[in-house]
Amino acid sequence: MQVLQVQLEIRPDPAEVGRARRWTRSRLTGSGIEADEPLAETLILLVSELVTNAVVHTGCPAVLRLSLPRGAESDTVRLEVADSSARPPAPRHADGDETNGRGLELVDGLADRWGWNPEGAGKRIWCEVDRCNSGAATGAAYPAYEDFAYEAV
């Protein structure tokens, strides 16, 4: 199995989140994951959440890494964001109308696995999505709703 590993340096600036999403989308297309696949949208959202956390909560530069399998549908896509802050991620539960505090809950709900490890003086937060579990193999992101038409707004 071949794996394409790519990385992007992220400045501690909220505008970098959009740049990370665009960069990721272009790398996914080059790896055989089409832009309209549910897997692509899931990965873009995961990148957005992890990069946002790094930029907003650490104020440090970060590095986004993608490990993209080439070939078999059952391979795993891995995302990592490494930063120089030793402060561990702190999952929160946002109540009601709060506008922050849902990022790691989203990661936990969307990724097949996630965690973090110390890395040098900082840390690396990672998540993995199995292509066979993402709905991409069947074309259905939400199998229970296959017979319904829906629109994301």
Residue pairs with C-beta under 8 A, 6 or more apart in sequence:
1 69
1 70
1 71
1 72
1 75
2 69
2 70
2 71
3 67
3 68
3 69
3 70
4 27
4 30
4 31
4 66
4 67
4 68
4 69
4 70
5 65
5 66
5 67
5 68
6 27
6 65
6 66
6 68
7 63
7 64
7 65
7 66
8 19
8 20
8 23
8 63
8 64
9 61
9 62
9 63
10 16
10 19
10 20
10 51
10 54
10 55
10 61
10 62
10 63
10 64
10 81
11 61
12 55
12 58
12 59
12 60
12 61
12 62
13 55
14 52
14 55
14 56
16 51
16 55
17 48
17 51
17 52
17 55
20 47
20 48
20 51
20 64
21 44
21 47
21 48
23 64
24 43
24 44
24 47
24 64
24 66
25 35
25 40
25 44
27 66
27 68
28 35
28 40
28 43
28 44
28 68
29 35
31 68
31 69
31 70
32 70
33 39
33 40
33 43
33 68
33 77
33 136
34 40
37 136
38 134
38 135
38 136
38 139
38 140
38 141
39 77
39 129
39 131
39 134
39 135
39 136
41 141
42 110
42 129
42 134
42 141
43 77
43 79
43 129
45 106
45 110
46 79
46 106
46 107
46 110
46 111
46 127
46 129
47 64
47 79
49 103
49 104
49 106
49 107
50 64
50 79
50 81
50 103
50 107
50 125
50 127
51 62
51 64
51 81
52 103
53 81
53 89
53 103
53 104
53 125
54 60
54 62
54 81
54 83
54 125
55 62
57 85
57 87
58 83
58 84
58 85
58 87
59 85
60 83
60 84
60 85
60 122
61 83
61 84
62 81
62 82
62 83
63 80
63 81
63 82
63 83
64 79
64 80
64 81
65 78
65 79
65 80
65 81
65 82
66 77
66 78
66 79
66 80
67 77
67 78
67 80
68 77
69 75
69 76
69 77
69 131
72 131
73 131
73 132
73 136
73 137
74 130
74 131
74 132
74 137
75 130
75 131
76 112
76 128
76 129
76 130
76 131
77 128
77 129
77 131
78 126
78 127
78 128
79 126
79 127
79 128
79 129
80 124
80 125
80 126
81 124
81 125
81 126
82 119
82 122
82 123
82 124
82 125
83 122
83 123
84 120
84 121
84 122
85 122
85 123
86 118
86 121
86 122
86 123
87 123
88 116
88 123
89 104
89 116
89 123
89 125
90 104
91 104
91 105
91 108
92 100
92 101
92 102
92 104
92 105
93 101
93 105
94 100
94 101
94 102
94 105
104 114
107 114
107 127
108 114
110 127
110 129
111 127
111 128
111 129
112 128
112 129
112 130
112 133
113 127
113 128
114 125
114 126
114 127
114 128
115 125
115 126
116 123
116 124
116 125
116 126
117 123
117 124
117 126
118 124
131 137
134 141
135 141
135 142
135 143
140 146
